[in-house]
Amino acid sequence: MLQKLVINKIINLLSKNFKLFKLMKYVEEPNELDHKVLELENRILKLEKDSHPPIFTKKDKEDIEKRLDLFKK
């Protein structure tokens, strides 16, 4: 029983000295960067949902470039 009390006291003193409680809180709980990443992920999902396919296909682009080349000559 006495050993348990002594060990608990030592652990508490060490944790206060090295700020282990703050470190554990930072690691385990969501922090500022976690919130920002979540917000950015939500914005990306919304943009993907609202986006549309490209207006011109690759073939359309090639055709337009050929026509422009004709005008340049």
PDB file of N, H, CA, C and O in Angstrom:
ATOM      1  N   MET A   1       0.834  -1.196   0.000  1.00  0.00           N
ATOM      2  CA  MET A   1       0.000   0.000   0.000  1.00  0.00           C
ATOM      3  C   MET A   1       0.874   1.254   0.000  1.00  0.00           C
ATOM      4  O   MET A   1       0.623   2.196  -0.752  1.00  0.00           O
ATOM      5  N   LEU A   2       1.870   1.256   0.825  1.00  0.00           N
ATOM      6  H   LEU A   2       2.074   0.492   1.436  1.00  0.00           H
ATOM      7  CA  LEU A   2       2.775   2.392   0.909  1.00  0.00           C
ATOM      8  C   LEU A   2       3.551   2.557  -0.400  1.00  0.00           C
ATOM      9  O   LEU A   2       3.799   3.674  -0.853  1.00  0.00           O
ATOM     10  N   GLN A   3       3.922   1.443  -0.988  1.00  0.00           N
ATOM     11  H   GLN A   3       3.720   0.535  -0.620  1.00  0.00           H
ATOM     12  CA  GLN A   3       4.656   1.490  -2.252  1.00  0.00           C
ATOM     13  C   GLN A   3       3.808   2.146  -3.347  1.00  0.00           C
ATOM     14  O   GLN A   3       4.305   2.944  -4.142  1.00  0.00           O
ATOM     15  N   LYS A   4       2.556   1.802  -3.369  1.00  0.00           N
ATOM     16  H   LYS A   4       2.153   1.154  -2.723  1.00  0.00           H
ATOM     17  CA  LYS A   4       1.661   2.367  -4.371  1.00  0.00           C
ATOM     18  C   LYS A   4       1.556   3.882  -4.209  1.00  0.00           C
ATOM     19  O   LYS A   4       1.586   4.606  -5.204  1.00  0.00           O
ATOM     20  N   LEU A   5       1.437   4.369  -2.992  1.00  0.00           N
ATOM     21  H   LEU A   5       1.413   3.781  -2.184  1.00  0.00           H
ATOM     22  CA  LEU A   5       1.367   5.804  -2.744  1.00  0.00           C
ATOM     23  C   LEU A   5       2.653   6.501  -3.171  1.00  0.00           C
ATOM     24  O   LEU A   5       2.622   7.569  -3.782  1.00  0.00           O
ATOM     25  N   VAL A   6       3.763   5.893  -2.846  1.00  0.00           N
ATOM     26  H   VAL A   6       3.789   5.026  -2.349  1.00  0.00           H
ATOM     27  CA  VAL A   6       5.056   6.488  -3.192  1.00  0.00           C
ATOM     28  C   VAL A   6       5.219   6.531  -4.716  1.00  0.00           C
ATOM     29  O   VAL A   6       5.661   7.539  -5.268  1.00  0.00           O
ATOM     30  N   ILE A   7       4.871   5.465  -5.373  1.00  0.00           N
ATOM     31  H   ILE A   7       4.512   4.647  -4.924  1.00  0.00           H
ATOM     32  CA  ILE A   7       4.989   5.406  -6.834  1.00  0.00           C
ATOM     33  C   ILE A   7       4.070   6.443  -7.480  1.00  0.00           C
ATOM     34  O   ILE A   7       4.475   7.125  -8.422  1.00  0.00           O
ATOM     35  N   ASN A   8       2.857   6.566  -6.989  1.00  0.00           N
ATOM     36  H   ASN A   8       2.529   6.012  -6.224  1.00  0.00           H
ATOM     37  CA  ASN A   8       1.928   7.559  -7.534  1.00  0.00           C
ATOM     38  C   ASN A   8       2.450   8.986  -7.346  1.00  0.00           C
ATOM     39  O   ASN A   8       2.328   9.819  -8.244  1.00  0.00           O
ATOM     40  N   LYS A   9       3.024   9.257  -6.190  1.00  0.00           N
ATOM     41  H   LYS A   9       3.123   8.580  -5.461  1.00  0.00           H
ATOM     42  CA  LYS A   9       3.593  10.578  -5.926  1.00  0.00           C
ATOM     43  C   LYS A   9       4.757  10.861  -6.877  1.00  0.00           C
ATOM     44  O   LYS A   9       4.872  11.958  -7.423  1.00  0.00           O
ATOM     45  N   ILE A  10       5.600   9.880  -7.063  1.00  0.00           N
ATOM     46  H   ILE A  10       5.507   8.988  -6.619  1.00  0.00           H
ATOM     47  CA  ILE A  10       6.749  10.045  -7.962  1.00  0.00           C
ATOM     48  C   ILE A  10       6.264  10.296  -9.393  1.00  0.00           C
ATOM     49  O   ILE A  10       6.785  11.170 -10.085  1.00  0.00           O
ATOM     50  N   ILE A  11       5.288   9.542  -9.821  1.00  0.00           N
ATOM     51  H   ILE A  11       4.865   8.831  -9.259  1.00  0.00           H
ATOM     52  CA  ILE A  11       4.754   9.714 -11.168  1.00  0.00           C
ATOM     53  C   ILE A  11       4.147  11.105 -11.336  1.00  0.00           C
ATOM     54  O   ILE A  11       4.365  11.761 -12.355  1.00  0.00           O
ATOM     55  N   ASN A  12       3.398  11.548 -10.352  1.00  0.00           N
ATOM     56  H   ASN A  12       3.221  11.016  -9.524  1.00  0.00           H
ATOM     57  CA  ASN A  12       2.800  12.883 -10.432  1.00  0.00           C
ATOM     58  C   ASN A  12       3.862  13.976 -10.475  1.00  0.00           C
ATOM     59  O   ASN A  12       3.744  14.924 -11.252  1.00  0.00           O
ATOM     60  N   LEU A  13       4.878  13.855  -9.665  1.00  0.00           N
ATOM     61  H   LEU A  13       4.974  13.085  -9.035  1.00  0.00           H
ATOM     62  CA  LEU A  13       5.946  14.851  -9.671  1.00  0.00           C
ATOM     63  C   LEU A  13       6.691  14.869 -11.007  1.00  0.00           C
ATOM     64  O   LEU A  13       6.994  15.938 -11.537  1.00  0.00           O
ATOM     65  N   LEU A  14       6.979  13.711 -11.536  1.00  0.00           N
ATOM     66  H   LEU A  14       6.732  12.843 -11.106  1.00  0.00           H
ATOM     67  CA  LEU A  14       7.668  13.634 -12.826  1.00  0.00           C
ATOM     68  C   LEU A  14       6.816  14.193 -13.955  1.00  0.00           C
ATOM     69  O   LEU A  14       7.307  14.910 -14.827  1.00  0.00           O
ATOM     70  N   SER A  15       5.561  13.863 -13.927  1.00  0.00           N
ATOM     71  H   SER A  15       5.162  13.280 -13.219  1.00  0.00           H
ATOM     72  CA  SER A  15       4.676  14.337 -14.995  1.00  0.00           C
ATOM     73  C   SER A  15       4.515  15.856 -14.940  1.00  0.00           C
ATOM     74  O   SER A  15       4.442  16.504 -15.983  1.00  0.00           O
ATOM     75  N   LYS A  16       4.460  16.419 -13.761  1.00  0.00           N
ATOM     76  H   LYS A  16       4.520  15.892 -12.913  1.00  0.00           H
ATOM     77  CA  LYS A  16       4.375  17.876 -13.642  1.00  0.00           C
ATOM     78  C   LYS A  16       5.678  18.521 -14.085  1.00  0.00           C
ATOM     79  O   LYS A  16       5.675  19.561 -14.743  1.00  0.00           O
ATOM     80  N   ASN A  17       6.775  17.904 -13.725  1.00  0.00           N
ATOM     81  H   ASN A  17       6.777  17.058 -13.190  1.00  0.00           H
ATOM     82  CA  ASN A  17       8.078  18.454 -14.076  1.00  0.00           C
ATOM     83  C   ASN A  17       8.288  18.458 -15.592  1.00  0.00           C
ATOM     84  O   ASN A  17       8.835  19.420 -16.131  1.00  0.00           O
ATOM     85  N   PHE A  18       7.874  17.422 -16.272  1.00  0.00           N
ATOM     86  H   PHE A  18       7.430  16.640 -15.834  1.00  0.00           H
ATOM     87  CA  PHE A  18       8.089  17.318 -17.708  1.00  0.00           C
ATOM     88  C   PHE A  18       6.841  17.667 -18.525  1.00  0.00           C
ATOM     89  O   PHE A  18       6.830  17.481 -19.742  1.00  0.00           O
ATOM     90  N   LYS A  19       5.809  18.162 -17.881  1.00  0.00           N
ATOM     91  H   LYS A  19       5.817  18.313 -16.893  1.00  0.00           H
ATOM     92  CA  LYS A  19       4.564  18.576 -18.534  1.00  0.00           C
ATOM     93  C   LYS A  19       3.967  17.453 -19.380  1.00  0.00           C
ATOM     94  O   LYS A  19       3.525  17.684 -20.505  1.00  0.00           O
ATOM     95  N   LEU A  20       3.956  16.278 -18.849  1.00  0.00           N
ATOM     96  H   LEU A  20       4.315  16.091 -17.934  1.00  0.00           H
ATOM     97  CA  LEU A  20       3.439  15.121 -19.576  1.00  0.00           C
ATOM     98  C   LEU A  20       1.930  15.196 -19.776  1.00  0.00           C
ATOM     99  O   LEU A  20       1.411  14.711 -20.781  1.00  0.00           O
ATOM    100  N   PHE A  21       1.238  15.789 -18.841  1.00  0.00           N
ATOM    101  H   PHE A  21       1.660  16.183 -18.024  1.00  0.00           H
ATOM    102  CA  PHE A  21      -0.211  15.902 -18.984  1.00  0.00           C
ATOM    103  C   PHE A  21      -0.567  16.768 -20.192  1.00  0.00           C
ATOM    104  O   PHE A  21      -1.480  16.439 -20.949  1.00  0.00           O
ATOM    105  N   LYS A  22       0.149  17.862 -20.367  1.00  0.00           N
ATOM    106  H   LYS A  22       0.890  18.129 -19.752  1.00  0.00           H
ATOM    107  CA  LYS A  22      -0.105  18.725 -21.521  1.00  0.00           C
ATOM    108  C   LYS A  22       0.241  18.007 -22.818  1.00  0.00           C
ATOM    109  O   LYS A  22      -0.467  18.126 -23.818  1.00  0.00           O
ATOM    110  N   LEU A  23       1.318  17.276 -22.786  1.00  0.00           N
ATOM    111  H   LEU A  23       1.893  17.179 -21.974  1.00  0.00           H
ATOM    112  CA  LEU A  23       1.720  16.535 -23.977  1.00  0.00           C
ATOM    113  C   LEU A  23       0.683  15.476 -24.337  1.00  0.00           C
ATOM    114  O   LEU A  23       0.336  15.324 -25.508  1.00  0.00           O
ATOM    115  N   MET A  24       0.198  14.760 -23.365  1.00  0.00           N
ATOM    116  H   MET A  24       0.480  14.884 -22.414  1.00  0.00           H
ATOM    117  CA  MET A  24      -0.822  13.742 -23.614  1.00  0.00           C
ATOM    118  C   MET A  24      -2.123  14.376 -24.107  1.00  0.00           C
ATOM    119  O   MET A  24      -2.803  13.829 -24.975  1.00  0.00           O
ATOM    120  N   LYS A  25      -2.451  15.516 -23.551  1.00  0.00           N
ATOM    121  H   LYS A  25      -1.898  15.961 -22.846  1.00  0.00           H
ATOM    122  CA  LYS A  25      -3.653  16.218 -23.999  1.00  0.00           C
ATOM    123  C   LYS A  25      -3.507  16.630 -25.461  1.00  0.00           C
ATOM    124  O   LYS A  25      -4.442  16.481 -26.248  1.00  0.00           O
ATOM    125  N   TYR A  26      -2.335  17.147 -25.820  1.00  0.00           N
ATOM    126  H   TYR A  26      -1.576  17.268 -25.181  1.00  0.00           H
ATOM    127  CA  TYR A  26      -2.093  17.564 -27.197  1.00  0.00           C
ATOM    128  C   TYR A  26      -2.167  16.383 -28.158  1.00  0.00           C
ATOM    129  O   TYR A  26      -2.692  16.510 -29.265  1.00  0.00           O
ATOM    130  N   VAL A  27      -1.647  15.248 -27.739  1.00  0.00           N
ATOM    131  H   VAL A  27      -1.220  15.145 -26.841  1.00  0.00           H
ATOM    132  CA  VAL A  27      -1.611  14.075 -28.608  1.00  0.00           C
ATOM    133  C   VAL A  27      -2.987  13.441 -28.753  1.00  0.00           C
ATOM    134  O   VAL A  27      -3.363  13.039 -29.854  1.00  0.00           O
ATOM    135  N   GLU A  28      -3.731  13.347 -27.686  1.00  0.00           N
ATOM    136  H   GLU A  28      -3.426  13.674 -26.792  1.00  0.00           H
ATOM    137  CA  GLU A  28      -4.978  12.588 -27.688  1.00  0.00           C
ATOM    138  C   GLU A  28      -6.199  13.399 -28.113  1.00  0.00           C
ATOM    139  O   GLU A  28      -7.116  12.846 -28.720  1.00  0.00           O
ATOM    140  N   GLU A  29      -6.233  14.681 -27.813  1.00  0.00           N
ATOM    141  H   GLU A  29      -5.488  15.130 -27.320  1.00  0.00           H
ATOM    142  CA  GLU A  29      -7.407  15.488 -28.119  1.00  0.00           C
ATOM    143  C   GLU A  29      -7.208  16.259 -29.421  1.00  0.00           C
ATOM    144  O   GLU A  29      -6.075  16.570 -29.786  1.00  0.00           O
ATOM    145  N   PRO A  30      -8.285  16.569 -30.117  1.00  0.00           N
ATOM    146  CA  PRO A  30      -8.152  17.361 -31.344  1.00  0.00           C
ATOM    147  C   PRO A  30      -7.591  18.746 -31.024  1.00  0.00           C
ATOM    148  O   PRO A  30      -7.988  19.382 -30.048  1.00  0.00           O
ATOM    149  N   ASN A  31      -6.677  19.190 -31.850  1.00  0.00           N
ATOM    150  H   ASN A  31      -6.355  18.673 -32.643  1.00  0.00           H
ATOM    151  CA  ASN A  31      -6.088  20.506 -31.630  1.00  0.00           C
ATOM    152  C   ASN A  31      -6.395  21.414 -32.811  1.00  0.00           C
ATOM    153  O   ASN A  31      -7.201  21.067 -33.674  1.00  0.00           O
ATOM    154  N   GLU A  32      -5.759  22.563 -32.849  1.00  0.00           N
ATOM    155  H   GLU A  32      -5.103  22.845 -32.149  1.00  0.00           H
ATOM    156  CA  GLU A  32      -6.045  23.576 -33.866  1.00  0.00           C
ATOM    157  C   GLU A  32      -5.802  23.037 -35.283  1.00  0.00           C
ATOM    158  O   GLU A  32      -6.616  23.271 -36.177  1.00  0.00           O
ATOM    159  N   LEU A  33      -4.719  22.338 -35.489  1.00  0.00           N
ATOM    160  H   LEU A  33      -4.058  22.149 -34.763  1.00  0.00           H
ATOM    161  CA  LEU A  33      -4.417  21.823 -36.822  1.00  0.00           C
ATOM    162  C   LEU A  33      -5.383  20.726 -37.242  1.00  0.00           C
ATOM    163  O   LEU A  33      -5.721  20.616 -38.421  1.00  0.00           O
ATOM    164  N   ASP A  34      -5.818  19.934 -36.311  1.00  0.00           N
ATOM    165  H   ASP A  34      -5.543  20.024 -35.354  1.00  0.00           H
ATOM    166  CA  ASP A  34      -6.827  18.916 -36.632  1.00  0.00           C
ATOM    167  C   ASP A  34      -8.099  19.573 -37.153  1.00  0.00           C
ATOM    168  O   ASP A  34      -8.707  19.098 -38.112  1.00  0.00           O
ATOM    169  N   HIS A  35      -8.493  20.663 -36.516  1.00  0.00           N
ATOM    170  H   HIS A  35      -7.999  21.049 -35.737  1.00  0.00           H
ATOM    171  CA  HIS A  35      -9.693  21.378 -36.943  1.00  0.00           C
ATOM    172  C   HIS A  35      -9.508  21.984 -38.337  1.00  0.00           C
ATOM    173  O   HIS A  35     -10.420  21.955 -39.162  1.00  0.00           O
ATOM    174  N   LYS A  36      -8.324  22.529 -38.585  1.00  0.00           N
ATOM    175  H   LYS A  36      -7.583  22.553 -37.915  1.00  0.00           H
ATOM    176  CA  LYS A  36      -8.073  23.125 -39.902  1.00  0.00           C
ATOM    177  C   LYS A  36      -8.073  22.068 -40.995  1.00  0.00           C
ATOM    178  O   LYS A  36      -8.626  22.291 -42.072  1.00  0.00           O
ATOM    179  N   VAL A  37      -7.465  20.931 -40.732  1.00  0.00           N
ATOM    180  H   VAL A  37      -7.016  20.750 -39.857  1.00  0.00           H
ATOM    181  CA  VAL A  37      -7.435  19.857 -41.726  1.00  0.00           C
ATOM    182  C   VAL A  37      -8.844  19.368 -42.008  1.00  0.00           C
ATOM    183  O   VAL A  37      -9.200  19.140 -43.164  1.00  0.00           O
ATOM    184  N   LEU A  38      -9.636  19.208 -40.985  1.00  0.00           N
ATOM    185  H   LEU A  38      -9.346  19.394 -40.046  1.00  0.00           H
ATOM    186  CA  LEU A  38     -11.020  18.786 -41.173  1.00  0.00           C
ATOM    187  C   LEU A  38     -11.806  19.807 -42.005  1.00  0.00           C
ATOM    188  O   LEU A  38     -12.583  19.433 -42.883  1.00  0.00           O
ATOM    189  N   GLU A  39     -11.601  21.075 -41.726  1.00  0.00           N
ATOM    190  H   GLU A  39     -10.970  21.378 -41.013  1.00  0.00           H
ATOM    191  CA  GLU A  39     -12.274  22.129 -42.484  1.00  0.00           C
ATOM    192  C   GLU A  39     -11.843  22.087 -43.958  1.00  0.00           C
ATOM    193  O   GLU A  39     -12.681  22.213 -44.851  1.00  0.00           O
ATOM    194  N   LEU A  40     -10.559  21.914 -44.209  1.00  0.00           N
ATOM    195  H   LEU A  40      -9.878  21.812 -43.484  1.00  0.00           H
ATOM    196  CA  LEU A  40     -10.070  21.849 -45.589  1.00  0.00           C
ATOM    197  C   LEU A  40     -10.585  20.614 -46.319  1.00  0.00           C
ATOM    198  O   LEU A  40     -10.924  20.687 -47.500  1.00  0.00           O
ATOM    199  N   GLU A  41     -10.643  19.500 -45.634  1.00  0.00           N
ATOM    200  H   GLU A  41     -10.367  19.440 -44.674  1.00  0.00           H
ATOM    201  CA  GLU A  41     -11.190  18.284 -46.247  1.00  0.00           C
ATOM    202  C   GLU A  41     -12.657  18.494 -46.630  1.00  0.00           C
ATOM    203  O   GLU A  41     -13.095  18.061 -47.696  1.00  0.00           O
ATOM    204  N   ASN A  42     -13.401  19.151 -45.766  1.00  0.00           N
ATOM    205  H   ASN A  42     -13.046  19.503 -44.900  1.00  0.00           H
ATOM    206  CA  ASN A  42     -14.809  19.427 -46.077  1.00  0.00           C
ATOM    207  C   ASN A  42     -14.942  20.363 -47.273  1.00  0.00           C
ATOM    208  O   ASN A  42     -15.832  20.190 -48.106  1.00  0.00           O
ATOM    209  N   ARG A  43     -14.054  21.359 -47.357  1.00  0.00           N
ATOM    210  H   ARG A  43     -13.331  21.500 -46.680  1.00  0.00           H
ATOM    211  CA  ARG A  43     -14.097  22.269 -48.508  1.00  0.00           C
ATOM    212  C   ARG A  43     -13.767  21.530 -49.796  1.00  0.00           C
ATOM    213  O   ARG A  43     -14.395  21.772 -50.827  1.00  0.00           O
ATOM    214  N   ILE A  44     -12.798  20.641 -49.748  1.00  0.00           N
ATOM    215  H   ILE A  44     -12.288  20.445 -48.911  1.00  0.00           H
ATOM    216  CA  ILE A  44     -12.425  19.865 -50.937  1.00  0.00           C
ATOM    217  C   ILE A  44     -13.583  18.986 -51.370  1.00  0.00           C
ATOM    218  O   ILE A  44     -13.890  18.902 -52.559  1.00  0.00           O
ATOM    219  N   LEU A  45     -14.219  18.339 -50.430  1.00  0.00           N
ATOM    220  H   LEU A  45     -13.970  18.407 -49.464  1.00  0.00           H
ATOM    221  CA  LEU A  45     -15.369  17.494 -50.772  1.00  0.00           C
ATOM    222  C   LEU A  45     -16.487  18.301 -51.414  1.00  0.00           C
ATOM    223  O   LEU A  45     -17.123  17.848 -52.366  1.00  0.00           O
ATOM    224  N   LYS A  46     -16.720  19.481 -50.896  1.00  0.00           N
ATOM    225  H   LYS A  46     -16.203  19.849 -50.123  1.00  0.00           H
ATOM    226  CA  LYS A  46     -17.763  20.331 -51.458  1.00  0.00           C
ATOM    227  C   LYS A  46     -17.398  20.772 -52.875  1.00  0.00           C
ATOM    228  O   LYS A  46     -18.250  20.780 -53.764  1.00  0.00           O
ATOM    229  N   LEU A  47     -16.145  21.136 -53.083  1.00  0.00           N
ATOM    230  H   LEU A  47     -15.453  21.130 -52.360  1.00  0.00           H
ATOM    231  CA  LEU A  47     -15.709  21.543 -54.417  1.00  0.00           C
ATOM    232  C   LEU A  47     -15.793  20.391 -55.410  1.00  0.00           C
ATOM    233  O   LEU A  47     -16.181  20.584 -56.563  1.00  0.00           O
ATOM    234  N   GLU A  48     -15.432  19.204 -54.966  1.00  0.00           N
ATOM    235  H   GLU A  48     -15.117  19.047 -54.030  1.00  0.00           H
ATOM    236  CA  GLU A  48     -15.533  18.042 -55.845  1.00  0.00           C
ATOM    237  C   GLU A  48     -16.990  17.769 -56.215  1.00  0.00           C
ATOM    238  O   GLU A  48     -17.295  17.396 -57.348  1.00  0.00           O
ATOM    239  N   LYS A  49     -17.859  17.954 -55.272  1.00  0.00           N
ATOM    240  H   LYS A  49     -17.611  18.257 -54.351  1.00  0.00           H
ATOM    241  CA  LYS A  49     -19.280  17.710 -55.499  1.00  0.00           C
ATOM    242  C   LYS A  49     -19.853  18.728 -56.484  1.00  0.00           C
ATOM    243  O   LYS A  49     -20.661  18.383 -57.346  1.00  0.00           O
ATOM    244  N   ASP A  50     -19.428  19.985 -56.349  1.00  0.00           N
ATOM    245  H   ASP A  50     -18.772  20.265 -55.648  1.00  0.00           H
ATOM    246  CA  ASP A  50     -19.965  21.065 -57.178  1.00  0.00           C
ATOM    247  C   ASP A  50     -19.272  21.191 -58.529  1.00  0.00           C
ATOM    248  O   ASP A  50     -19.757  21.915 -59.399  1.00  0.00           O
ATOM    249  N   SER A  51     -18.165  20.513 -58.722  1.00  0.00           N
ATOM    250  H   SER A  51     -17.771  19.925 -58.016  1.00  0.00           H
ATOM    251  CA  SER A  51     -17.421  20.676 -59.970  1.00  0.00           C
ATOM    252  C   SER A  51     -18.099  19.938 -61.119  1.00  0.00           C
ATOM    253  O   SER A  51     -18.971  19.096 -60.908  1.00  0.00           O
ATOM    254  N   HIS A  52     -17.693  20.260 -62.303  1.00  0.00           N
ATOM    255  H   HIS A  52     -16.985  20.944 -62.474  1.00  0.00           H
ATOM    256  CA  HIS A  52     -18.246  19.615 -63.496  1.00  0.00           C
ATOM    257  C   HIS A  52     -17.087  19.095 -64.343  1.00  0.00           C
ATOM    258  O   HIS A  52     -15.942  19.497 -64.135  1.00  0.00           O
ATOM    259  N   PRO A  53     -17.363  18.229 -65.268  1.00  0.00           N
ATOM    260  CA  PRO A  53     -16.284  17.738 -66.136  1.00  0.00           C
ATOM    261  C   PRO A  53     -15.801  18.862 -67.057  1.00  0.00           C
ATOM    262  O   PRO A  53     -16.526  19.835 -67.267  1.00  0.00           O
ATOM    263  N   PRO A  54     -14.616  18.745 -67.598  1.00  0.00           N
ATOM    264  CA  PRO A  54     -14.104  19.797 -68.480  1.00  0.00           C
ATOM    265  C   PRO A  54     -15.007  20.006 -69.695  1.00  0.00           C
ATOM    266  O   PRO A  54     -15.623  19.065 -70.197  1.00  0.00           O
ATOM    267  N   ILE A  55     -15.072  21.230 -70.147  1.00  0.00           N
ATOM    268  H   ILE A  55     -14.572  21.994 -69.740  1.00  0.00           H
ATOM    269  CA  ILE A  55     -15.914  21.564 -71.294  1.00  0.00           C
ATOM    270  C   ILE A  55     -15.322  20.978 -72.571  1.00  0.00           C
ATOM    271  O   ILE A  55     -16.039  20.428 -73.408  1.00  0.00           O
ATOM    272  N   PHE A  56     -14.006  21.104 -72.707  1.00  0.00           N
ATOM    273  H   PHE A  56     -13.424  21.551 -72.028  1.00  0.00           H
ATOM    274  CA  PHE A  56     -13.343  20.601 -73.902  1.00  0.00           C
ATOM    275  C   PHE A  56     -12.616  19.303 -73.597  1.00  0.00           C
ATOM    276  O   PHE A  56     -12.015  19.140 -72.535  1.00  0.00           O
ATOM    277  N   THR A  57     -12.684  18.403 -74.531  1.00  0.00           N
ATOM    278  H   THR A  57     -13.172  18.536 -75.394  1.00  0.00           H
ATOM    279  CA  THR A  57     -11.922  17.160 -74.380  1.00  0.00           C
ATOM    280  C   THR A  57     -10.525  17.365 -74.967  1.00  0.00           C
ATOM    281  O   THR A  57     -10.224  18.420 -75.526  1.00  0.00           O
ATOM    282  N   LYS A  58      -9.710  16.382 -74.838  1.00  0.00           N
ATOM    283  H   LYS A  58      -9.954  15.525 -74.385  1.00  0.00           H
ATOM    284  CA  LYS A  58      -8.351  16.465 -75.371  1.00  0.00           C
ATOM    285  C   LYS A  58      -8.391  16.591 -76.897  1.00  0.00           C
ATOM    286  O   LYS A  58      -7.606  17.337 -77.482  1.00  0.00           O
ATOM    287  N   LYS A  59      -9.293  15.872 -77.529  1.00  0.00           N
ATOM    288  H   LYS A  59      -9.931  15.266 -77.054  1.00  0.00           H
ATOM    289  CA  LYS A  59      -9.427  15.935 -78.985  1.00  0.00           C
ATOM    290  C   LYS A  59      -9.876  17.332 -79.415  1.00  0.00           C
ATOM    291  O   LYS A  59      -9.384  17.864 -80.410  1.00  0.00           O
ATOM    292  N   ASP A  60     -10.797  17.919 -78.677  1.00  0.00           N
ATOM    293  H   ASP A  60     -11.197  17.486 -77.869  1.00  0.00           H
ATOM    294  CA  ASP A  60     -11.232  19.283 -78.983  1.00  0.00           C
ATOM    295  C   ASP A  60     -10.053  20.253 -78.907  1.00  0.00           C
ATOM    296  O   ASP A  60      -9.912  21.141 -79.748  1.00  0.00           O
ATOM    297  N   LYS A  61      -9.229  20.077 -77.911  1.00  0.00           N
ATOM    298  H   LYS A  61      -9.343  19.356 -77.228  1.00  0.00           H
ATOM    299  CA  LYS A  61      -8.063  20.938 -77.743  1.00  0.00           C
ATOM    300  C   LYS A  61      -7.115  20.798 -78.937  1.00  0.00           C
ATOM    301  O   LYS A  61      -6.608  21.789 -79.462  1.00  0.00           O
ATOM    302  N   GLU A  62      -6.887  19.563 -79.350  1.00  0.00           N
ATOM    303  H   GLU A  62      -7.299  18.758 -78.924  1.00  0.00           H
ATOM    304  CA  GLU A  62      -6.001  19.335 -80.497  1.00  0.00           C
ATOM    305  C   GLU A  62      -6.574  19.965 -81.764  1.00  0.00           C
ATOM    306  O   GLU A  62      -5.828  20.551 -82.548  1.00  0.00           O
ATOM    307  N   ASP A  63      -7.863  19.859 -81.973  1.00  0.00           N
ATOM    308  H   ASP A  63      -8.469  19.383 -81.336  1.00  0.00           H
ATOM    309  CA  ASP A  63      -8.504  20.461 -83.138  1.00  0.00           C
ATOM    310  C   ASP A  63      -8.357  21.985 -83.128  1.00  0.00           C
ATOM    311  O   ASP A  63      -8.068  22.595 -84.158  1.00  0.00           O
ATOM    312  N   ILE A  64      -8.552  22.576 -81.984  1.00  0.00           N
ATOM    313  H   ILE A  64      -8.786  22.080 -81.148  1.00  0.00           H
ATOM    314  CA  ILE A  64      -8.423  24.027 -81.863  1.00  0.00           C
ATOM    315  C   ILE A  64      -6.984  24.451 -82.133  1.00  0.00           C
ATOM    316  O   ILE A  64      -6.747  25.452 -82.809  1.00  0.00           O
ATOM    317  N   GLU A  65      -6.036  23.702 -81.612  1.00  0.00           N
ATOM    318  H   GLU A  65      -6.229  22.889 -81.063  1.00  0.00           H
ATOM    319  CA  GLU A  65      -4.629  24.024 -81.851  1.00  0.00           C
ATOM    320  C   GLU A  65      -4.284  23.916 -83.337  1.00  0.00           C
ATOM    321  O   GLU A  65      -3.530  24.740 -83.855  1.00  0.00           O
ATOM    322  N   LYS A  66      -4.823  22.917 -84.021  1.00  0.00           N
ATOM    323  H   LYS A  66      -5.435  22.248 -83.600  1.00  0.00           H
ATOM    324  CA  LYS A  66      -4.592  22.785 -85.471  1.00  0.00           C
ATOM    325  C   LYS A  66      -5.147  23.988 -86.217  1.00  0.00           C
ATOM    326  O   LYS A  66      -4.495  24.505 -87.125  1.00  0.00           O
ATOM    327  N   ARG A  67      -6.329  24.438 -85.853  1.00  0.00           N
ATOM    328  H   ARG A  67      -6.858  24.018 -85.116  1.00  0.00           H
ATOM    329  CA  ARG A  67      -6.934  25.593 -86.501  1.00  0.00           C
ATOM    330  C   ARG A  67      -6.109  26.848 -86.255  1.00  0.00           C
ATOM    331  O   ARG A  67      -5.918  27.661 -87.160  1.00  0.00           O
ATOM    332  N   LEU A  68      -5.620  27.002 -85.025  1.00  0.00           N
ATOM    333  H   LEU A  68      -5.775  26.341 -84.290  1.00  0.00           H
ATOM    334  CA  LEU A  68      -4.793  28.168 -84.712  1.00  0.00           C
ATOM    335  C   LEU A  68      -3.493  28.148 -85.503  1.00  0.00           C
ATOM    336  O   LEU A  68      -3.009  29.189 -85.947  1.00  0.00           O
ATOM    337  N   ASP A  69      -2.936  26.962 -85.675  1.00  0.00           N
ATOM    338  H   ASP A  69      -3.329  26.116 -85.314  1.00  0.00           H
ATOM    339  CA  ASP A  69      -1.720  26.838 -86.477  1.00  0.00           C
ATOM    340  C   ASP A  69      -1.975  27.253 -87.909  1.00  0.00           C
ATOM    341  O   ASP A  69      -1.111  27.869 -88.533  1.00  0.00           O
ATOM    342  N   LEU A  70      -3.136  26.933 -88.441  1.00  0.00           N
ATOM    343  H   LEU A  70      -3.838  26.434 -87.933  1.00  0.00           H
ATOM    344  CA  LEU A  70      -3.481  27.343 -89.795  1.00  0.00           C
ATOM    345  C   LEU A  70      -3.546  28.859 -89.929  1.00  0.00           C
ATOM    346  O   LEU A  70      -3.137  29.412 -90.950  1.00  0.00           O
ATOM    347  N   PHE A  71      -4.059  29.535 -88.899  1.00  0.00           N
ATOM    348  H   PHE A  71      -4.392  29.086 -88.070  1.00  0.00           H
ATOM    349  CA  PHE A  71      -4.144  30.988 -88.924  1.00  0.00           C
ATOM    350  C   PHE A  71      -2.768  31.641 -88.826  1.00  0.00           C
ATOM    351  O   PHE A  71      -2.540  32.718 -89.377  1.00  0.00           O
ATOM    352  N   LYS A  72      -1.871  30.991 -88.132  1.00  0.00           N
ATOM    353  H   LYS A  72      -2.056  30.116 -87.684  1.00  0.00           H
ATOM    354  CA  LYS A  72      -0.530  31.540 -87.963  1.00  0.00           C
ATOM    355  C   LYS A  72       0.254  31.533 -89.266  1.00  0.00           C
ATOM    356  O   LYS A  72       1.138  32.366 -89.462  1.00  0.00           O
ATOM    357  N   LYS A  73      -0.059  30.608 -90.152  1.00  0.00           N
ATOM    358  H   LYS A  73      -0.778  29.931 -89.993  1.00  0.00           H
ATOM    359  CA  LYS A  73       0.672  30.488 -91.425  1.00  0.00           C
ATOM    360  C   LYS A  73       0.235  31.523 -92.357  1.00  0.00           C
ATOM    361  O   LYS A  73       0.730  31.590 -93.482  1.00  0.00           O
TER     362      LYS A  73
END
